[in-house]
Amino acid sequence: MTNNKITDTRETLIKDIDHLKKDTGRVVEDVKKHASAHVDVVKDRVKDTFDLARDIVKERPLHFAAAALLVGFLIGTFRRK
């Protein structure tokens, strides 16, 4: 009688572990897909931002150069103190 209970419990545990392994695999795949989607969104945003910055520099190169000089001057001034 006790051996039957132990055997049944063992078989149940093995089945449960197999189900957990399958469920864990599904969760990992879902997390990969979700993370990949977020990475793609961030990549698109960064690309759009760089494209916008490139367009602004092409439209107004003198303004960009003046702003770069000003930022460099400010950084140099504050680093001396």
PyMOL Python script that loads the backbone (N, CA, C, O; Angstrom):
from pymol import cmd

cmd.read_pdbstr("""\
ATOM      1  N   MET A   1       0.818  -1.185   0.000  1.00  0.00           N
ATOM      2  CA  MET A   1       0.000   0.000   0.000  1.00  0.00           C
ATOM      3  C   MET A   1       0.866   1.254   0.000  1.00  0.00           C
ATOM      4  O   MET A   1       0.605   2.193  -0.752  1.00  0.00           O
ATOM      5  N   THR A   2       1.878   1.270   0.829  1.00  0.00           N
ATOM      6  CA  THR A   2       2.754   2.427   0.907  1.00  0.00           C
ATOM      7  C   THR A   2       3.562   2.574  -0.371  1.00  0.00           C
ATOM      8  O   THR A   2       3.799   3.690  -0.834  1.00  0.00           O
ATOM      9  N   ASN A   3       3.983   1.463  -0.939  1.00  0.00           N
ATOM     10  CA  ASN A   3       4.735   1.517  -2.193  1.00  0.00           C
ATOM     11  C   ASN A   3       3.894   2.112  -3.319  1.00  0.00           C
ATOM     12  O   ASN A   3       4.408   2.854  -4.156  1.00  0.00           O
ATOM     13  N   ASN A   4       2.594   1.783  -3.340  1.00  0.00           N
ATOM     14  CA  ASN A   4       1.709   2.347  -4.366  1.00  0.00           C
ATOM     15  C   ASN A   4       1.589   3.852  -4.222  1.00  0.00           C
ATOM     16  O   ASN A   4       1.594   4.580  -5.214  1.00  0.00           O
ATOM     17  N   LYS A   5       1.480   4.322  -2.972  1.00  0.00           N
ATOM     18  CA  LYS A   5       1.377   5.767  -2.738  1.00  0.00           C
ATOM     19  C   LYS A   5       2.662   6.463  -3.164  1.00  0.00           C
ATOM     20  O   LYS A   5       2.621   7.523  -3.788  1.00  0.00           O
ATOM     21  N   ILE A   6       3.782   5.878  -2.833  1.00  0.00           N
ATOM     22  CA  ILE A   6       5.078   6.464  -3.197  1.00  0.00           C
ATOM     23  C   ILE A   6       5.229   6.484  -4.714  1.00  0.00           C
ATOM     24  O   ILE A   6       5.690   7.475  -5.281  1.00  0.00           O
ATOM     25  N   THR A   7       4.844   5.400  -5.368  1.00  0.00           N
ATOM     26  CA  THR A   7       4.945   5.318  -6.822  1.00  0.00           C
ATOM     27  C   THR A   7       4.019   6.330  -7.481  1.00  0.00           C
ATOM     28  O   THR A   7       4.411   7.007  -8.431  1.00  0.00           O
ATOM     29  N   ASP A   8       2.787   6.436  -6.979  1.00  0.00           N
ATOM     30  CA  ASP A   8       1.835   7.407  -7.538  1.00  0.00           C
ATOM     31  C   ASP A   8       2.332   8.841  -7.337  1.00  0.00           C
ATOM     32  O   ASP A   8       2.245   9.672  -8.241  1.00  0.00           O
ATOM     33  N   THR A   9       2.843   9.112  -6.164  1.00  0.00           N
ATOM     34  CA  THR A   9       3.371  10.449  -5.868  1.00  0.00           C
ATOM     35  C   THR A   9       4.559  10.763  -6.770  1.00  0.00           C
ATOM     36  O   THR A   9       4.674  11.875  -7.287  1.00  0.00           O
ATOM     37  N   ARG A  10       5.430   9.796  -6.955  1.00  0.00           N
ATOM     38  CA  ARG A  10       6.606   9.974  -7.822  1.00  0.00           C
ATOM     39  C   ARG A  10       6.176  10.259  -9.256  1.00  0.00           C
ATOM     40  O   ARG A  10       6.722  11.158  -9.897  1.00  0.00           O
ATOM     41  N   GLU A  11       5.211   9.509  -9.764  1.00  0.00           N
ATOM     42  CA  GLU A  11       4.737   9.706 -11.139  1.00  0.00           C
ATOM     43  C   GLU A  11       4.061  11.063 -11.293  1.00  0.00           C
ATOM     44  O   GLU A  11       4.226  11.741 -12.306  1.00  0.00           O
ATOM     45  N   THR A  12       3.305  11.444 -10.286  1.00  0.00           N
ATOM     46  CA  THR A  12       2.656  12.753 -10.313  1.00  0.00           C
ATOM     47  C   THR A  12       3.695  13.866 -10.319  1.00  0.00           C
ATOM     48  O   THR A  12       3.562  14.840 -11.060  1.00  0.00           O
ATOM     49  N   LEU A  13       4.718  13.726  -9.504  1.00  0.00           N
ATOM     50  CA  LEU A  13       5.790  14.724  -9.466  1.00  0.00           C
ATOM     51  C   LEU A  13       6.514  14.808 -10.804  1.00  0.00           C
ATOM     52  O   LEU A  13       6.837  15.901 -11.268  1.00  0.00           O
ATOM     53  N   ILE A  14       6.763  13.680 -11.415  1.00  0.00           N
ATOM     54  CA  ILE A  14       7.445  13.670 -12.716  1.00  0.00           C
ATOM     55  C   ILE A  14       6.594  14.382 -13.758  1.00  0.00           C
ATOM     56  O   ILE A  14       7.110  15.172 -14.548  1.00  0.00           O
ATOM     57  N   LYS A  15       5.289  14.106 -13.764  1.00  0.00           N
ATOM     58  CA  LYS A  15       4.382  14.779 -14.713  1.00  0.00           C
ATOM     59  C   LYS A  15       4.348  16.276 -14.459  1.00  0.00           C
ATOM     60  O   LYS A  15       4.398  17.077 -15.392  1.00  0.00           O
ATOM     61  N   ASP A  16       4.264  16.649 -13.182  1.00  0.00           N
ATOM     62  CA  ASP A  16       4.232  18.074 -12.840  1.00  0.00           C
ATOM     63  C   ASP A  16       5.521  18.775 -13.257  1.00  0.00           C
ATOM     64  O   ASP A  16       5.491  19.906 -13.743  1.00  0.00           O
ATOM     65  N   ILE A  17       6.630  18.114 -13.069  1.00  0.00           N
ATOM     66  CA  ILE A  17       7.913  18.701 -13.462  1.00  0.00           C
ATOM     67  C   ILE A  17       7.976  18.862 -14.973  1.00  0.00           C
ATOM     68  O   ILE A  17       8.480  19.874 -15.459  1.00  0.00           O
ATOM     69  N   ASP A  18       7.482  17.902 -15.718  1.00  0.00           N
ATOM     70  CA  ASP A  18       7.453  18.027 -17.175  1.00  0.00           C
ATOM     71  C   ASP A  18       6.584  19.206 -17.610  1.00  0.00           C
ATOM     72  O   ASP A  18       6.952  19.954 -18.515  1.00  0.00           O
ATOM     73  N   HIS A  19       5.427  19.369 -16.959  1.00  0.00           N
ATOM     74  CA  HIS A  19       4.556  20.507 -17.272  1.00  0.00           C
ATOM     75  C   HIS A  19       5.253  21.831 -16.933  1.00  0.00           C
ATOM     76  O   HIS A  19       5.161  22.802 -17.684  1.00  0.00           O
ATOM     77  N   LEU A  20       5.938  21.854 -15.810  1.00  0.00           N
ATOM     78  CA  LEU A  20       6.657  23.070 -15.421  1.00  0.00           C
ATOM     79  C   LEU A  20       7.765  23.411 -16.417  1.00  0.00           C
ATOM     80  O   LEU A  20       7.980  24.581 -16.734  1.00  0.00           O
ATOM     81  N   LYS A  21       8.459  22.398 -16.906  1.00  0.00           N
ATOM     82  CA  LYS A  21       9.506  22.631 -17.900  1.00  0.00           C
ATOM     83  C   LYS A  21       8.912  23.235 -19.164  1.00  0.00           C
ATOM     84  O   LYS A  21       9.463  24.183 -19.723  1.00  0.00           O
ATOM     85  N   LYS A  22       7.788  22.688 -19.613  1.00  0.00           N
ATOM     86  CA  LYS A  22       7.137  23.213 -20.815  1.00  0.00           C
ATOM     87  C   LYS A  22       6.666  24.648 -20.596  1.00  0.00           C
ATOM     88  O   LYS A  22       6.857  25.512 -21.452  1.00  0.00           O
ATOM     89  N   ASP A  23       6.050  24.892 -19.440  1.00  0.00           N
ATOM     90  CA  ASP A  23       5.566  26.235 -19.138  1.00  0.00           C
ATOM     91  C   ASP A  23       6.719  27.229 -19.028  1.00  0.00           C
ATOM     92  O   ASP A  23       6.609  28.368 -19.482  1.00  0.00           O
ATOM     93  N   THR A  24       7.809  26.802 -18.434  1.00  0.00           N
ATOM     94  CA  THR A  24       8.984  27.669 -18.321  1.00  0.00           C
ATOM     95  C   THR A  24       9.532  28.015 -19.699  1.00  0.00           C
ATOM     96  O   THR A  24       9.919  29.156 -19.949  1.00  0.00           O
ATOM     97  N   GLY A  25       9.563  27.040 -20.584  1.00  0.00           N
ATOM     98  CA  GLY A  25      10.016  27.295 -21.952  1.00  0.00           C
ATOM     99  C   GLY A  25       9.133  28.301 -22.650  1.00  0.00           C
ATOM    100  O   GLY A  25       9.626  29.167 -23.373  1.00  0.00           O
ATOM    101  N   ARG A  26       7.831  28.197 -22.444  1.00  0.00           N
ATOM    102  CA  ARG A  26       6.901  29.159 -23.053  1.00  0.00           C
ATOM    103  C   ARG A  26       7.109  30.557 -22.488  1.00  0.00           C
ATOM    104  O   ARG A  26       7.091  31.542 -23.226  1.00  0.00           O
ATOM    105  N   VAL A  27       7.305  30.639 -21.177  1.00  0.00           N
ATOM    106  CA  VAL A  27       7.533  31.946 -20.540  1.00  0.00           C
ATOM    107  C   VAL A  27       8.811  32.575 -21.074  1.00  0.00           C
ATOM    108  O   VAL A  27       8.838  33.770 -21.368  1.00  0.00           O
ATOM    109  N   VAL A  28       9.861  31.790 -21.202  1.00  0.00           N
ATOM    110  CA  VAL A  28      11.129  32.309 -21.718  1.00  0.00           C
ATOM    111  C   VAL A  28      10.947  32.820 -23.143  1.00  0.00           C
ATOM    112  O   VAL A  28      11.464  33.884 -23.484  1.00  0.00           O
ATOM    113  N   GLU A  29      10.236  32.096 -23.964  1.00  0.00           N
ATOM    114  CA  GLU A  29       9.996  32.540 -25.343  1.00  0.00           C
ATOM    115  C   GLU A  29       9.188  33.830 -25.364  1.00  0.00           C
ATOM    116  O   GLU A  29       9.479  34.730 -26.152  1.00  0.00           O
ATOM    117  N   ASP A  30       8.175  33.929 -24.506  1.00  0.00           N
ATOM    118  CA  ASP A  30       7.374  35.155 -24.443  1.00  0.00           C
ATOM    119  C   ASP A  30       8.221  36.345 -24.002  1.00  0.00           C
ATOM    120  O   ASP A  30       8.091  37.440 -24.548  1.00  0.00           O
ATOM    121  N   VAL A  31       9.079  36.132 -23.025  1.00  0.00           N
ATOM    122  CA  VAL A  31       9.955  37.210 -22.549  1.00  0.00           C
ATOM    123  C   VAL A  31      10.911  37.637 -23.659  1.00  0.00           C
ATOM    124  O   VAL A  31      11.153  38.830 -23.840  1.00  0.00           O
ATOM    125  N   LYS A  32      11.454  36.678 -24.401  1.00  0.00           N
ATOM    126  CA  LYS A  32      12.356  37.010 -25.515  1.00  0.00           C
ATOM    127  C   LYS A  32      11.640  37.853 -26.555  1.00  0.00           C
ATOM    128  O   LYS A  32      12.175  38.856 -27.026  1.00  0.00           O
ATOM    129  N   LYS A  33      10.421  37.443 -26.914  1.00  0.00           N
ATOM    130  CA  LYS A  33       9.651  38.191 -27.913  1.00  0.00           C
ATOM    131  C   LYS A  33       9.345  39.597 -27.420  1.00  0.00           C
ATOM    132  O   LYS A  33       9.463  40.565 -28.171  1.00  0.00           O
ATOM    133  N   HIS A  34       8.951  39.706 -26.155  1.00  0.00           N
ATOM    134  CA  HIS A  34       8.615  41.004 -25.586  1.00  0.00           C
ATOM    135  C   HIS A  34       9.841  41.920 -25.535  1.00  0.00           C
ATOM    136  O   HIS A  34       9.763  43.094 -25.896  1.00  0.00           O
ATOM    137  N   ALA A  35      10.956  41.380 -25.089  1.00  0.00           N
ATOM    138  CA  ALA A  35      12.190  42.173 -25.022  1.00  0.00           C
ATOM    139  C   ALA A  35      12.648  42.577 -26.413  1.00  0.00           C
ATOM    140  O   ALA A  35      13.100  43.704 -26.617  1.00  0.00           O
ATOM    141  N   SER A  36      12.535  41.676 -27.361  1.00  0.00           N
ATOM    142  CA  SER A  36      12.923  41.978 -28.735  1.00  0.00           C
ATOM    143  C   SER A  36      12.066  43.107 -29.302  1.00  0.00           C
ATOM    144  O   SER A  36      12.573  43.981 -30.005  1.00  0.00           O
ATOM    145  N   ALA A  37      10.789  43.089 -29.002  1.00  0.00           N
ATOM    146  CA  ALA A  37       9.896  44.156 -29.469  1.00  0.00           C
ATOM    147  C   ALA A  37      10.306  45.495 -28.867  1.00  0.00           C
ATOM    148  O   ALA A  37      10.309  46.511 -29.563  1.00  0.00           O
ATOM    149  N   HIS A  38      10.653  45.506 -27.580  1.00  0.00           N
ATOM    150  CA  HIS A  38      11.093  46.755 -26.948  1.00  0.00           C
ATOM    151  C   HIS A  38      12.408  47.250 -27.557  1.00  0.00           C
ATOM    152  O   HIS A  38      12.571  48.448 -27.788  1.00  0.00           O
ATOM    153  N   VAL A  39      13.321  46.355 -27.812  1.00  0.00           N
ATOM    154  CA  VAL A  39      14.599  46.733 -28.423  1.00  0.00           C
ATOM    155  C   VAL A  39      14.366  47.330 -29.809  1.00  0.00           C
ATOM    156  O   VAL A  39      15.004  48.316 -30.176  1.00  0.00           O
ATOM    157  N   ASP A  40      13.462  46.743 -30.569  1.00  0.00           N
ATOM    158  CA  ASP A  40      13.159  47.268 -31.897  1.00  0.00           C
ATOM    159  C   ASP A  40      12.572  48.673 -31.823  1.00  0.00           C
ATOM    160  O   ASP A  40      12.906  49.533 -32.637  1.00  0.00           O
ATOM    161  N   VAL A  41      11.697  48.903 -30.847  1.00  0.00           N
ATOM    162  CA  VAL A  41      11.107  50.233 -30.677  1.00  0.00           C
ATOM    163  C   VAL A  41      12.186  51.249 -30.333  1.00  0.00           C
ATOM    164  O   VAL A  41      12.204  52.350 -30.884  1.00  0.00           O
ATOM    165  N   VAL A  42      13.084  50.884 -29.424  1.00  0.00           N
ATOM    166  CA  VAL A  42      14.160  51.802 -29.029  1.00  0.00           C
ATOM    167  C   VAL A  42      15.083  52.080 -30.217  1.00  0.00           C
ATOM    168  O   VAL A  42      15.495  53.220 -30.430  1.00  0.00           O
ATOM    169  N   LYS A  43      15.404  51.046 -30.985  1.00  0.00           N
ATOM    170  CA  LYS A  43      16.251  51.238 -32.164  1.00  0.00           C
ATOM    171  C   LYS A  43      15.609  52.211 -33.136  1.00  0.00           C
ATOM    172  O   LYS A  43      16.282  53.086 -33.680  1.00  0.00           O
ATOM    173  N   ASP A  44      14.311  52.060 -33.355  1.00  0.00           N
ATOM    174  CA  ASP A  44      13.605  52.963 -34.267  1.00  0.00           C
ATOM    175  C   ASP A  44      13.625  54.394 -33.754  1.00  0.00           C
ATOM    176  O   ASP A  44      13.826  55.331 -34.527  1.00  0.00           O
ATOM    177  N   ARG A  45      13.418  54.568 -32.451  1.00  0.00           N
ATOM    178  CA  ARG A  45      13.434  55.919 -31.879  1.00  0.00           C
ATOM    179  C   ARG A  45      14.817  56.555 -32.006  1.00  0.00           C
ATOM    180  O   ARG A  45      14.934  57.731 -32.351  1.00  0.00           O
ATOM    181  N   VAL A  46      15.853  55.782 -31.730  1.00  0.00           N
ATOM    182  CA  VAL A  46      17.218  56.310 -31.839  1.00  0.00           C
ATOM    183  C   VAL A  46      17.524  56.679 -33.283  1.00  0.00           C
ATOM    184  O   VAL A  46      18.109  57.729 -33.550  1.00  0.00           O
ATOM    185  N   LYS A  47      17.129  55.817 -34.216  1.00  0.00           N
ATOM    186  CA  LYS A  47      17.359  56.101 -35.637  1.00  0.00           C
ATOM    187  C   LYS A  47      16.626  57.371 -36.049  1.00  0.00           C
ATOM    188  O   LYS A  47      17.188  58.210 -36.754  1.00  0.00           O
ATOM    189  N   ASP A  48      15.372  57.519 -35.615  1.00  0.00           N
ATOM    190  CA  ASP A  48      14.612  58.721 -35.948  1.00  0.00           C
ATOM    191  C   ASP A  48      15.263  59.971 -35.362  1.00  0.00           C
ATOM    192  O   ASP A  48      15.315  61.014 -36.015  1.00  0.00           O
ATOM    193  N   THR A  49      15.757  59.864 -34.136  1.00  0.00           N
ATOM    194  CA  THR A  49      16.412  61.008 -33.493  1.00  0.00           C
ATOM    195  C   THR A  49      17.686  61.403 -34.231  1.00  0.00           C
ATOM    196  O   THR A  49      17.933  62.588 -34.452  1.00  0.00           O
ATOM    197  N   PHE A  50      18.500  60.411 -34.617  1.00  0.00           N
ATOM    198  CA  PHE A  50      19.714  60.719 -35.364  1.00  0.00           C
ATOM    199  C   PHE A  50      19.392  61.304 -36.738  1.00  0.00           C
ATOM    200  O   PHE A  50      20.079  62.214 -37.201  1.00  0.00           O
ATOM    201  N   ASP A  51      18.362  60.791 -37.382  1.00  0.00           N
ATOM    202  CA  ASP A  51      17.953  61.346 -38.676  1.00  0.00           C
ATOM    203  C   ASP A  51      17.510  62.789 -38.527  1.00  0.00           C
ATOM    204  O   ASP A  51      17.850  63.634 -39.356  1.00  0.00           O
ATOM    205  N   LEU A  52      16.755  63.077 -37.480  1.00  0.00           N
ATOM    206  CA  LEU A  52      16.309  64.447 -37.229  1.00  0.00           C
ATOM    207  C   LEU A  52      17.500  65.360 -36.961  1.00  0.00           C
ATOM    208  O   LEU A  52      17.570  66.468 -37.493  1.00  0.00           O
ATOM    209  N   ALA A  53      18.431  64.897 -36.143  1.00  0.00           N
ATOM    210  CA  ALA A  53      19.621  65.706 -35.845  1.00  0.00           C
ATOM    211  C   ALA A  53      20.438  65.946 -37.110  1.00  0.00           C
ATOM    212  O   ALA A  53      20.930  67.054 -37.327  1.00  0.00           O
ATOM    213  N   ARG A  54      20.588  64.921 -37.945  1.00  0.00           N
ATOM    214  CA  ARG A  54      21.335  65.072 -39.193  1.00  0.00           C
ATOM    215  C   ARG A  54      20.663  66.091 -40.109  1.00  0.00           C
ATOM    216  O   ARG A  54      21.336  66.902 -40.746  1.00  0.00           O
ATOM    217  N   ASP A  55      19.329  66.046 -40.171  1.00  0.00           N
ATOM    218  CA  ASP A  55      18.603  67.011 -41.011  1.00  0.00           C
ATOM    219  C   ASP A  55      18.775  68.433 -40.499  1.00  0.00           C
ATOM    220  O   ASP A  55      18.942  69.368 -41.282  1.00  0.00           O
ATOM    221  N   ILE A  56      18.732  68.590 -39.180  1.00  0.00           N
ATOM    222  CA  ILE A  56      18.910  69.934 -38.610  1.00  0.00           C
ATOM    223  C   ILE A  56      20.308  70.458 -38.907  1.00  0.00           C
ATOM    224  O   ILE A  56      20.466  71.630 -39.251  1.00  0.00           O
ATOM    225  N   VAL A  57      21.321  69.610 -38.780  1.00  0.00           N
ATOM    226  CA  VAL A  57      22.697  70.033 -39.058  1.00  0.00           C
ATOM    227  C   VAL A  57      22.854  70.396 -40.535  1.00  0.00           C
ATOM    228  O   VAL A  57      23.548  71.358 -40.865  1.00  0.00           O
ATOM    229  N   LYS A  58      22.218  69.638 -41.418  1.00  0.00           N
ATOM    230  CA  LYS A  58      22.308  69.942 -42.848  1.00  0.00           C
ATOM    231  C   LYS A  58      21.607  71.258 -43.188  1.00  0.00           C
ATOM    232  O   LYS A  58      22.075  72.011 -44.042  1.00  0.00           O
ATOM    233  N   GLU A  59      20.480  71.533 -42.517  1.00  0.00           N
ATOM    234  CA  GLU A  59      19.729  72.756 -42.795  1.00  0.00           C
ATOM    235  C   GLU A  59      20.433  73.995 -42.245  1.00  0.00           C
ATOM    236  O   GLU A  59      20.414  75.052 -42.877  1.00  0.00           O
ATOM    237  N   ARG A  60      21.046  73.872 -41.084  1.00  0.00           N
ATOM    238  CA  ARG A  60      21.653  75.038 -40.422  1.00  0.00           C
ATOM    239  C   ARG A  60      23.034  74.694 -39.877  1.00  0.00           C
ATOM    240  O   ARG A  60      23.205  74.581 -38.663  1.00  0.00           O
ATOM    241  N   PRO A  61      24.010  74.528 -40.745  1.00  0.00           N
ATOM    242  CA  PRO A  61      25.339  74.134 -40.259  1.00  0.00           C
ATOM    243  C   PRO A  61      26.018  75.220 -39.412  1.00  0.00           C
ATOM    244  O   PRO A  61      26.741  74.895 -38.471  1.00  0.00           O
ATOM    245  N   LEU A  62      25.800  76.485 -39.727  1.00  0.00           N
ATOM    246  CA  LEU A  62      26.423  77.550 -38.943  1.00  0.00           C
ATOM    247  C   LEU A  62      25.837  77.623 -37.532  1.00  0.00           C
ATOM    248  O   LEU A  62      26.566  77.857 -36.568  1.00  0.00           O
ATOM    249  N   HIS A  63      24.537  77.427 -37.413  1.00  0.00           N
ATOM    250  CA  HIS A  63      23.932  77.418 -36.083  1.00  0.00           C
ATOM    251  C   HIS A  63      24.495  76.260 -35.245  1.00  0.00           C
ATOM    252  O   HIS A  63      24.776  76.411 -34.056  1.00  0.00           O
ATOM    253  N   PHE A  64      24.649  75.122 -35.888  1.00  0.00           N
ATOM    254  CA  PHE A  64      25.187  73.959 -35.183  1.00  0.00           C
ATOM    255  C   PHE A  64      26.626  74.206 -34.744  1.00  0.00           C
ATOM    256  O   PHE A  64      26.998  73.870 -33.620  1.00  0.00           O
ATOM    257  N   ALA A  65      27.428  74.787 -35.617  1.00  0.00           N
ATOM    258  CA  ALA A  65      28.823  75.075 -35.276  1.00  0.00           C
ATOM    259  C   ALA A  65      28.905  76.079 -34.128  1.00  0.00           C
ATOM    260  O   ALA A  65      29.719  75.928 -33.218  1.00  0.00           O
ATOM    261  N   ALA A  66      28.056  77.102 -34.179  1.00  0.00           N
ATOM    262  CA  ALA A  66      28.052  78.099 -33.109  1.00  0.00           C
ATOM    263  C   ALA A  66      27.633  77.468 -31.785  1.00  0.00           C
ATOM    264  O   ALA A  66      28.223  77.758 -30.745  1.00  0.00           O
ATOM    265  N   ALA A  67      26.619  76.607 -31.819  1.00  0.00           N
ATOM    266  CA  ALA A  67      26.170  75.941 -30.593  1.00  0.00           C
ATOM    267  C   ALA A  67      27.263  75.023 -30.049  1.00  0.00           C
ATOM    268  O   ALA A  67      27.460  74.950 -28.836  1.00  0.00           O
ATOM    269  N   ALA A  68      27.972  74.327 -30.926  1.00  0.00           N
ATOM    270  CA  ALA A  68      29.051  73.444 -30.491  1.00  0.00           C
ATOM    271  C   ALA A  68      30.180  74.252 -29.845  1.00  0.00           C
ATOM    272  O   ALA A  68      30.734  73.842 -28.825  1.00  0.00           O
ATOM    273  N   LEU A  69      30.514  75.382 -30.430  1.00  0.00           N
ATOM    274  CA  LEU A  69      31.545  76.247 -29.837  1.00  0.00           C
ATOM    275  C   LEU A  69      31.109  76.757 -28.467  1.00  0.00           C
ATOM    276  O   LEU A  69      31.910  76.789 -27.533  1.00  0.00           O
ATOM    277  N   LEU A  70      29.860  77.151 -28.345  1.00  0.00           N
ATOM    278  CA  LEU A  70      29.353  77.651 -27.071  1.00  0.00           C
ATOM    279  C   LEU A  70      29.396  76.554 -26.005  1.00  0.00           C
ATOM    280  O   LEU A  70      29.826  76.799 -24.878  1.00  0.00           O
ATOM    281  N   VAL A  71      28.960  75.374 -26.354  1.00  0.00           N
ATOM    282  CA  VAL A  71      28.979  74.263 -25.392  1.00  0.00           C
ATOM    283  C   VAL A  71      30.422  73.940 -24.993  1.00  0.00           C
ATOM    284  O   VAL A  71      30.702  73.712 -23.816  1.00  0.00           O
ATOM    285  N   GLY A  72      31.322  73.919 -25.952  1.00  0.00           N
ATOM    286  CA  GLY A  72      32.724  73.664 -25.647  1.00  0.00           C
ATOM    287  C   GLY A  72      33.313  74.732 -24.745  1.00  0.00           C
ATOM    288  O   GLY A  72      34.075  74.425 -23.827  1.00  0.00           O
ATOM    289  N   PHE A  73      32.964  75.988 -25.001  1.00  0.00           N
ATOM    290  CA  PHE A  73      33.443  77.091 -24.174  1.00  0.00           C
ATOM    291  C   PHE A  73      32.927  76.953 -22.740  1.00  0.00           C
ATOM    292  O   PHE A  73      33.676  77.137 -21.780  1.00  0.00           O
ATOM    293  N   LEU A  74      31.624  76.624 -22.604  1.00  0.00           N
ATOM    294  CA  LEU A  74      31.042  76.482 -21.265  1.00  0.00           C
ATOM    295  C   LEU A  74      31.677  75.323 -20.504  1.00  0.00           C
ATOM    296  O   LEU A  74      31.980  75.448 -19.318  1.00  0.00           O
ATOM    297  N   ILE A  75      31.875  74.214 -21.174  1.00  0.00           N
ATOM    298  CA  ILE A  75      32.498  73.063 -20.521  1.00  0.00           C
ATOM    299  C   ILE A  75      33.930  73.414 -20.095  1.00  0.00           C
ATOM    300  O   ILE A  75      34.349  73.068 -18.990  1.00  0.00           O
ATOM    301  N   GLY A  76      34.674  74.095 -20.961  1.00  0.00           N
ATOM    302  CA  GLY A  76      36.033  74.494 -20.623  1.00  0.00           C
ATOM    303  C   GLY A  76      36.068  75.464 -19.462  1.00  0.00           C
ATOM    304  O   GLY A  76      36.952  75.386 -18.609  1.00  0.00           O
ATOM    305  N   THR A  77      35.110  76.377 -19.424  1.00  0.00           N
ATOM    306  CA  THR A  77      35.066  77.359 -18.346  1.00  0.00           C
ATOM    307  C   THR A  77      34.778  76.688 -17.000  1.00  0.00           C
ATOM    308  O   THR A  77      35.419  76.996 -15.995  1.00  0.00           O
ATOM    309  N   PHE A  78      33.824  75.783 -16.989  1.00  0.00           N
ATOM    310  CA  PHE A  78      33.452  75.153 -15.724  1.00  0.00           C
ATOM    311  C   PHE A  78      34.497  74.123 -15.267  1.00  0.00           C
ATOM    312  O   PHE A  78      34.610  73.853 -14.071  1.00  0.00           O
ATOM    313  N   ARG A  79      35.238  73.563 -16.182  1.00  0.00           N
ATOM    314  CA  ARG A  79      36.259  72.578 -15.816  1.00  0.00           C
ATOM    315  C   ARG A  79      37.485  73.241 -15.172  1.00  0.00           C
ATOM    316  O   ARG A  79      38.219  72.596 -14.423  1.00  0.00           O
ATOM    317  N   ARG A  80      37.697  74.495 -15.460  1.00  0.00           N
ATOM    318  CA  ARG A  80      38.860  75.204 -14.893  1.00  0.00           C
ATOM    319  C   ARG A  80      38.682  75.488 -13.414  1.00  0.00           C
ATOM    320  O   ARG A  80      39.658  75.526 -12.664  1.00  0.00           O
ATOM    321  N   LYS A  81      37.461  75.685 -12.997  1.00  0.00           N
ATOM    322  CA  LYS A  81      37.206  76.094 -11.599  1.00  0.00           C
ATOM    323  C   LYS A  81      37.326  74.992 -10.651  1.00  0.00           C
ATOM    324  O   LYS A  81      37.140  75.189  -9.450  1.00  0.00           O
TER     325      LYS A  81
END
""", "prot")
cmd.dss("prot")
cmd.show_as("cartoon", "prot")
cmd.util.cbc("prot")
cmd.orient("prot")
